[in-house]
Amino acid sequence: MAPCRRAVRDWPALHPRVDRYSQICLRTNRYSVPVRLIGRTVRVIHEAKGPRS
């Protein structure tokens, strides 16, 4: 029997607000999002990945 995959709801979810420049801030990084989301709170699922080889 194969091990179960980790469910999406187990990952930490964040709820940043989209600023007037159509960006969200996660920790020290800024990410652009669609303009139609300006002023809204969005749900972000953050999954840390290890270094690439």
HUBELWO-V792652 format. One record per residue. N is the residue number from 0. RES is the residue in one small letter. PHI is phi in radians with two decimals (* if undefined). Layout:
n->N res->RES phi->PHI
n->N res->RES phi->PHI
This chain:
n->0 res->m phi->*
n->1 res->a phi->-1.40
n->2 res->p phi->-1.16
n->3 res->c phi->-1.24
n->4 res->r phi->-1.32
n->5 res->r phi->-1.21
n->6 res->a phi->-1.24
n->7 res->v phi->-1.00
n->8 res->r phi->-1.18
n->9 res->d phi->-1.40
n->10 res->w phi->-1.40
n->11 res->p phi->-1.15
n->12 res->a phi->-1.81
n->13 res->l phi->-2.03
n->14 res->h phi->-2.31
n->15 res->p phi->-1.35
n->16 res->r phi->-1.71
n->17 res->v phi->-1.37
n->18 res->d phi->-1.45
n->19 res->r phi->-1.23
n->20 res->y phi->-1.69
n->21 res->s phi->1.12
n->22 res->q phi->-2.31
n->23 res->i phi->-2.11
n->24 res->c phi->-1.98
n->25 res->l phi->-2.12
n->26 res->r phi->1.02
n->27 res->t phi->-1.84
n->28 res->n phi->-1.89
n->29 res->r phi->-2.03
n->30 res->y phi->-2.24
n->31 res->s phi->-1.47
n->32 res->v phi->-2.33
n->33 res->p phi->-1.01
n->34 res->v phi->-1.01
n->35 res->r phi->-1.09
n->36 res->l phi->-1.64
n->37 res->i phi->-0.96
n->38 res->g phi->1.52
n->39 res->r phi->-1.66
n->40 res->t phi->-1.65
n->41 res->v phi->-2.01
n->42 res->r phi->-1.76
n->43 res->v phi->-2.12
n->44 res->i phi->-1.81
n->45 res->h phi->-1.81
n->46 res->e phi->-2.14
n->47 res->a phi->-1.35
n->48 res->k phi->-2.05
n->49 res->g phi->-1.30
n->50 res->p phi->-1.15
n->51 res->r phi->-1.46
n->52 res->s phi->-1.87
